[in-house]
Structures are given as structure tokens and as C-alpha cells.
Amino acid sequence: MKFTLSLLKNYLETSASIDEICKTLTDIGLEVESLDNKAKSLEIFEVAQIIEAKPHENSVKLKICLVQTSDSPNPLQIICGAANARSGIKVAYAKIGAVIPTNQMIIKKAKIAGVESNGMLCSAKELGIGNEDEGIIEIDEKWTVGTKITEVFSLDDAVIEINVTPNRGDCLGAYGIARDLAASGIGKLKKLEIDKINSTFTLPIEIKNEALEACKYGAFRYIKNVKNCESPKWLKDQLTAVGLNSISAIVDVTNYVMLCLNRPMHAFDASKINGSLYIRFAKNNEKFISLKNDEFILDEQAVVVADDQKILELSGIIGSNNSGCNLETTNILLEAAVSDAINIATTGRKFNIQTDARYRFERGIDQTSPINGIELATKLILEICGGEASQITVVGSLQENKK
């Protein structure tokens, strides 16, 4: 389970350092497997500006750059071999004593091709913030000399990865992790306050649950007149930091809710739903094509979400390629269900489908989380994409959480 420090602090009030948090996590059984703290490894790197770049007298490729930095009243002379090094641009500057993150090289005062160099101008690859190594980083003019590179690229957020054992499904969301840390005494758990969204109409699709023994409860909400779009930067940053690709605002919001509350969700493009919606067992030899375009021949143990004509989702595992949202989507149906862990595990293993949703359902989901998940996702979608929300429709009944 990967999560950012900022996401954790949405739910945990603490003054503990990142090192103290990591030690406490391991002490309480949530072993920290990795810590990616670019704020620490890049804290010495700053914005500088090339005042002048002229050819090196002893080299065809090298340039002698006079660079204005925050730590010297006079421009420093730095030798640079990047083709895009030129007068006027702002760049990423490594001062004497800095350690390059990707190769651990220590920057020293040196003579390069017989000319003194007092630092280094860095590429994105050298700093570990991208794959571009053909030239040095060019920084937007709005940033002042001396600004930390971590601020320029929003890299002041540490990413923690913990090993969650199969019995600790409650810690597959940032809120659950915050609750455990608060119980250890390292901070105070913030109250989970999720606003109830005002609805303007009733859900226009009939929902029927014909597989109550395998899907005990489901919550649904219709949102109309949305304008799906690219996600805002803060949302993209939260997803990409933990290895999830940004797809579109609607899909990204459902993934974000999963990271926050350990609440897998699905968003259907409502225009692709024909007739009523059914949670049911699949028919023997019924065909299902996933959103990854893999074809599966199902059996009667698999639970699906289907309309009058086709399967829309292999329930609790993966959606189909004929019901997903895209940038043209204007009406959506949100789903948050409570699926049986054994049924999910059996189906997932039988068809060898690995997804974040399956991983979480197998290890246990908060039985009371569907409504919170729907409300949080609705709030974010309305803020980013606009639209109008229906009342929440539920099918089945909630079970009490284990204590």
C-alpha cells in the first residue's frame, strides 16, 4: 500500500517527523517497505539563471556559463555540456557539496577541459524527476532565483509504502492507517466529515440485486450534465505519486476515494446502460470483455453487473470495455458495493485477474463505507466536472462490522 504524507495528514493531526511516522508504522505491524522522500534528497537544489553562455575555448560541445545563484553575490562560472544551455534561461542548480540523487555523485569545484567550474546545471533524469536527459531542465520564468526545486515541481510530499498483511484490510486506505497511528499515540485522528450532497432528482435507472449472497449491499447515484475533463494537478499528483495513471477526472476521483477510504468504486457511462441494472450471477459460458480488452468465458459462480443486453462489470474486480467513462461522457452512474471476499477471491484466481479492487475486497472492506464513498466521490466530481446529483439508491442490507 502506497500513500503520500499529505494524504495521511488529511486524516491525522500530528507534529511527528516522517522518520518518526515510519518507525511507528513498523512498530505497530505495518512494516515500511520504502520511503521516497524527494523533499530531503532534493532540498539543496535551487533555481538559478544563466546570465551568459559562451563557447568553451577547449571544447566543441562544452559551454562556459555565468550563472546567477542565491548563494553568491556575483555570477558563478559553471561548465555545461547541454545543447540547450543558453543566456537568459532559468535552470536547476546543484551547488558545491550537493549529491546528485541518481548516481550519488558529489559536486566539487573542478577544472573541466582546463576551465574552472563551480557547480552543476542538472537534467530531469539526474535529479530523478523525469526521464529527460538530453538537456538541462528549463524552469518557468515566474520562479525566482533561489526557489527550491521541490517547490517548483511540487516534490515536497513524501511517499510511504507499507506491507499490509492479509488480516489488515482496514489499512488499505489512508483513513485506516491514520486511525492506527492515532491509536499508537503519535497523533490525533481527525473526524471523518463527509458532506451530504443535496440531490435534485431520483435515480432514473431501476436497480435489482439478484445475488444477495455474494453482493450483500450496493449504493448507486446518477450524476447528469457533467463535463468530464483532465484532472486538476493536485489530483494527478496524488495518483501518480503512488503509481496510478491519471485517466480522466471521473475515473481519477474513484481511484482517489479508494486511496482515502479503502472504498473501491466504479463509474459507468450512463448513456451506455440499456434498460435496468442487475447484480446477478453470470450465465454458464457467458462472454465478458474487460476494459483491458481481455475476453473471459464466465461460469455461474461469477457475479456481474449487467443491463438488459450485456455485462457491464465483473463485480468487485474489473469493468467492461463497453461501459467505461471517457472525455465525452456527460451522465454517469456511481456504484459502491459490498462484495463477498471468498467469491471475489475465487473468481479472481480462476480468471487470473489482478486489480486494486479485487486486492481490497479479498482482504476486507468497511461494510459501512459505500455511502461515504458515494458522497465523497460526488462532492469531488461536482467540484471538478459540474453536474447534478440524484438521490442515492441502495439495494440489499448492511452487515455490522466486526469488532
Disulfide bonds with the S-S distance in Angstrom:
none
